[in-house]
Amino acid sequence: MYSLKEKFRDIFESSTFWGDIIIHLLDWMHDALLYCPKTIGTMIRWFGKIVGYSDGRTTSGTVEGINNKLKLISPLLSLSEYSE
């Protein structure tokens, strides 16, 4: 499993052309199908978005981080409304 994880990471670290990424990713998915079939199913559904990462190398990580902070803060804000 570790080698599969490293190979997946290397696909995006070493390739910049989306055509190469598609070929390498399909090979990786074939190799990983035996170990994680549900993950491969998810990757098939989101294949276009996964490959699209190669265009600008942008993720939604910043937005996800902000949403996570808001989830942590919102209970504190609602408690302060009732304490007055």
C-alpha positions in Angstrom: 0.0 0.0 0.0 2.8 2.4 0.8 4.3 1.9 -2.7 0.9 2.7 -4.2 0.6 5.9 -2.2 4.1 7.0 -3.3 3.4 6.1 -6.9 0.2 8.2 -6.8 2.0 11.1 -5.3 4.7 10.8 -7.9 2.2 11.0 -10.8 1.3 14.5 -9.9 4.8 15.6 -8.7 6.6 14.5 -11.8 4.1 15.0 -14.6 2.9 18.4 -15.8 1.2 17.5 -19.0 -2.4 16.3 -18.5 -2.0 13.5 -21.1 0.8 11.9 -19.2 -1.1 12.2 -16.0 -4.1 10.4 -17.5 -2.0 7.5 -18.7 -0.1 7.2 -15.4 -3.3 7.6 -13.4 -5.1 4.9 -15.3 -2.1 2.5 -14.8 -2.2 3.3 -11.1 -5.9 2.7 -10.9 -5.5 -0.7 -12.5 -2.8 -1.6 -10.0 -4.8 -0.3 -7.0 -8.1 -1.9 -8.0 -7.4 -5.1 -6.0 -6.5 -3.2 -2.8 -9.1 -0.4 -2.8 -12.0 -0.9 -5.1 -14.2 1.8 -3.5 -11.5 4.4 -3.9 -11.2 3.5 -7.5 -14.9 3.9 -8.0 -14.8 7.4 -6.5 -11.8 8.3 -8.7 -13.8 7.2 -11.8 -16.6 9.5 -10.8 -14.3 12.4 -10.2 -11.7 11.6 -12.9 -12.1 14.8 -14.8 -11.6 16.9 -11.7 -8.6 14.9 -10.5 -6.9 15.3 -13.9 -8.0 18.9 -14.0 -5.7 19.5 -11.0 -2.8 19.4 -13.4 -3.9 22.6 -15.2 -3.4 25.1 -12.4 -2.3 22.9 -9.5 -5.0 24.6 -7.4 -7.0 22.9 -4.7 -9.9 23.8 -2.5 -7.7 23.4 0.5 -7.9 27.0 1.6 -11.7 27.1 1.4 -11.9 23.8 3.3 -9.6 25.2 6.0 -11.8 28.3 6.4 -15.0 26.1 6.6 -13.3 24.0 9.2 -12.4 27.1 11.3 -16.0 28.4 11.0 -17.3 25.0 12.2 -15.1 25.3 15.3 -16.0 28.9 16.0 -19.8 28.8 15.4 -20.7 26.9 18.6 -18.8 29.5 20.6 -20.7 32.3 18.9 -24.1 30.7 19.5 -23.3 30.2 23.2 -22.4 33.8 23.6 -25.8 34.9 22.3 -27.6 33.0 25.1 -25.2 34.1 27.9 -26.4 37.8 27.7 
